[in-house]
Amino acid sequence: MDKVIIQGLTLHSLIGVYDFERHAKQRVIADVVLYTNLTKAALSDDVADTLDYGKVAERLTQIADEASFKLLEALGLAMIDTIFAEFAVDKLELQLSKPDILDNADSVGVCFYRERPSE
């Protein structure tokens, strides 16, 4: 299976459990691995035949910007559901990190691995 990878996508979202986290959007970093077949795009050299990572990044940015979740887990699930609904992806890995939340840690985060639900 082929992969499209987006690393270090900087997002901003109203996210957090604590009162101090609910006053302004926080920086969230997304790393995404999207599993799909890239053979048609490789043969045609046409962007219409591939998974457009720019559009995926745009949607993830929009979801984060419009969200108001307490947990990264909820934000991640909203992103996963959208990716499967809107893009030809067979499976994905999504890591979301909050780099500015703990003074004594580089970041905290969650990581998901999901396969396309059976229809």
Secondary structure, 3 states (H helix, E strand, C coil): CEEEEEEEEEEEEEECCCHHHCCCCEEEEEEEEEEECCHHHHHHCCHHHCCCHHHHHHHHHHHHHHCEECCHHHHHHHHHHHHHHHCCCCEEEEEEEECCCCCCCCCEEEEEEEECCCC
